[in-house]
């Protein structure tokens, strides 16, 4: 009697482990379903293979490794995290951060270098030193204390107060 109970319990443990592994393995034929949900022939074979591997005493990691070696990393729903997948997942964040940084730098530069922008507008016209000095006096802020306070504040505060 006790032997039957042990067999039933071990059978339930094998089934639970097999279902857990099967939920984490993608059907190679269907692609969008796990082998637990799929009725494709390959899914049925993989479920049998997983149960045989569990009965032979292999751990879950060993079974996942065997499936990955035979069918490739795409068979697993949770691929391992390495440099290639890190680059794949983090590249959009890096691109967005770089774009935001470039935008902020250009916005800051545009606001702080008004006199350089004015000189760039008339770059082709030769100016005398006196004309250049007059132009800079006109374009430079008259209140130096107000200008330093504005330029010392962070760019996002100046941008928000627009």
C-alpha positions in Angstrom: 0.0 0.0 0.0 2.7 2.4 0.9 4.6 1.6 -2.2 1.6 2.6 -4.3 1.4 5.9 -2.5 5.1 6.6 -3.1 4.6 5.7 -6.8 1.6 8.0 -7.0 3.5 10.9 -5.3 6.6 10.4 -7.5 4.3 10.3 -10.6 2.7 13.6 -9.5 6.1 15.2 -8.9 7.3 14.1 -12.3 4.1 15.5 -13.9 4.3 18.8 -12.1 8.0 19.3 -13.0 7.3 18.2 -16.6 4.4 20.7 -16.9 6.5 23.5 -15.4 9.3 22.9 -17.9 6.9 22.4 -20.7 5.3 25.9 -20.0 8.8 27.5 -20.4 9.6 25.8 -23.7 8.4 27.2 -27.0 6.9 24.9 -29.6 9.3 24.9 -32.6 6.5 24.3 -35.0 3.9 26.7 -33.6 6.3 29.4 -32.3 3.6 31.2 -30.3 2.6 28.4 -28.0 4.4 26.5 -25.3 4.8 22.7 -25.8 2.4 22.2 -23.0 -0.4 24.0 -24.9 0.5 22.8 -28.4 -0.8 19.6 -30.0 1.9 19.5 -32.7 3.8 16.2 -33.1 7.1 17.8 -32.1 5.5 19.2 -28.9 4.2 15.7 -28.0 7.6 14.3 -28.5 9.3 17.0 -26.5 6.9 16.5 -23.6 7.7 12.7 -23.6 11.4 13.5 -23.8 11.1 15.9 -20.8 9.3 13.2 -18.7 11.9 10.6 -19.6 14.7 13.0 -18.6 13.0 13.7 -15.3 12.5 10.0 -14.6 16.2 9.4 -15.4 17.1 11.9 -12.6 18.2 15.0 -14.5 17.7 18.4 -13.0 15.6 21.1 -14.6 18.8 23.0 -15.6 20.2 20.0 -17.3 17.0 19.5 -19.3 16.8 23.1 -20.4 20.5 22.9 -21.4 19.8 19.8 -23.5 16.8 21.4 -25.2 18.8 24.5 -25.9 21.7 22.6 -27.3 19.4 20.5 -29.6 17.0 23.2 -30.7 18.7 26.5 -30.1 18.2 29.3 -27.6 14.9 30.4 -29.2 13.2 27.3 -27.9 13.3 28.8 -24.4 10.8 31.6 -23.4 13.4 33.0 -21.0 16.7 33.2 -22.9 19.8 33.6 -20.8 21.1 37.1 -20.2 24.5 37.7 -21.9 26.2 40.6 -23.7 24.2 40.0 -26.9 20.8 40.1 -25.3 21.9 43.0 -23.0 22.8 45.0 -26.1 19.5 44.1 -27.7 17.4 45.2 -24.7 19.5 48.2 -23.7 20.1 49.7 -27.1 16.8 51.6 -27.3 17.5 53.2 -23.9 20.9 54.2 -25.0 19.7 55.7 -28.2 16.9 57.6 -26.4 19.4 58.8 -23.8 21.8 60.0 -26.5 19.1 61.7 -28.4 17.8 63.5 -25.3 21.4 64.5 -24.4 22.0 65.9 -27.8 18.7 67.8 -27.8 19.4 69.3 -24.3 23.0 70.3 -25.3 21.8 72.0 -28.5 19.0 73.7 -26.6 21.4 75.0 -24.0 24.0 76.0 -26.6 21.3 77.8 -28.6 20.2 79.9 -25.6 23.7 80.7 -24.3 25.5 81.6 -27.5 23.3 84.2 -29.1 26.2 86.4 -30.2 27.9 83.5 -31.9 24.7 82.7 -33.8 24.5 86.3 -34.9 28.1 86.2 -36.1 27.4 83.0 -38.0 24.5 84.7 -39.8 26.8 87.4 -41.3 29.9 85.2 -41.5 30.4 85.9 -45.2 30.6 89.7 -44.6 34.0 91.0 -43.6 33.6 93.2 -40.5 36.1 95.6 -39.0 37.2 95.0 -35.5 35.2 98.1 -34.4 32.1 96.8 -36.1 32.5 93.4 -34.4 33.0 95.1 -31.1 29.8 97.2 -31.6 27.9 94.1 -32.6 29.0 92.3 -29.5 28.1 95.3 -27.3 24.6 95.3 -28.7 24.1 91.6 -28.4 25.8 91.0 -25.1 23.5 91.4 -22.0 23.8 94.8 -20.4 23.2 93.4 -16.9 26.1 91.0 -16.2 24.8 90.0 -12.8 21.5 89.0 -14.3 23.2 87.1 -17.1 25.5 85.2 -14.8 22.5 84.2 -12.6 20.6 83.1 -15.6 23.5 81.2 -17.1 24.4 79.5 -13.8 20.9 78.1 -13.3 20.4 74.6 -14.8 19.1 74.5 -18.4 15.9 72.7 -17.4 14.8 75.6 -15.1 15.4 78.2 -17.8 13.5 75.9 -20.3 10.6 75.5 -17.9 10.3 79.3 -17.4 9.9 80.0 -21.1 
